[in-house]
Amino acid sequence: MTAPSNYTNTGGAASHLALSKSYLEKLRLTGMGPPFIKIGKAVRYKFGDLDAWFSAKVRGSTSEYPTPPVRETDPMEALIG
C-alpha cells in the first residue's frame, strides 16, 4: 500500500523545499520544522503543510525574529512538579 499522493516522505519533502534531508530531519528533531505524521518508523509530510510552513518563514528583514514554537507542555514543569 502506498501513501496518498498529497503526502511525501522526508526525501520528497526535502526536495520539495529545496533543503537537505538531514537538515529537515534536524528541524523535525528540534520541533522547528513543518508538521509531520509518524506511523511506526514511517514519517510523512502533507504537501499543503510544507507549503504553509515555508510561507510562514517570509521575513521583511534579517532583523525580524520568528515567533518561537508553542510547546504543549513545559519541560520545566516536570522538574518543578
N, C-alpha and C positions, 0 to 999 in steps of 0.2 A: 504494500500500500504506500502511496506517495502522498506528500503533504499537498494541500490545496495550492493552486497556482498563485494565490496572493500571499504566500509565505515563502521564506527562503532560509537557508542555513547561514551559519556565520560567514563562510566564504562568500556566499552570494550577497549577504548584507554588506560585507566589507567592500566588495566590488561595486555595489550599487552606490555606496557613499564615497567611493574613491579613497578608502582608508585601508591600512593593512589589517589582515585578520588578527594579528597579535595585539594591535592597538585596540581593536574592537573588543577583544577578549579582556584586556586590562580595564577598559571602560565598564564592561559588564561586572567585573570583579569589584570595582570601587562603587558601583551604583550610579555612575555618571553617564552611562551610555543609554541608548534607546531601549524602550521596553522590549522584553522578550518572553517567550514561552518555553518552559523546560518540561519535557516529559521523559522521565528516566534520564538517560545521558544526552538525549537529543535536544538541541537548542534551535528554536525557530523565531524568526522576526517577521512581522507583517510589514509589507512594503509601505502601507499608509503610516504606520508608526515610525518607520525610518525617515520618511519624508517630513513628517511633523517634527521629529526630534531635530533633524538637520535644519529645518526652517527656524526653529526656536533659537538657533545659535547665531542668528544675524545680529550684528552689533553696528553701531554708528561710529564708534571709535575704539581704539585699543585701550582706552582708559575705562571703558564700561566693563563692569564685572558681572558675570552671570549670577543669578539668584541660586544659592546653594539648594541642593535637593532636600525635600522634606522627608524625614525618616518616620516610619510608623511608630517606632519605639526608640526611646533614648537609651543608648548603651550605658550611660552613667546611672540610670535608674537601677539597673541590676547590681551595681556596686554599692549604691547608697541604700537601696532597699526601700 
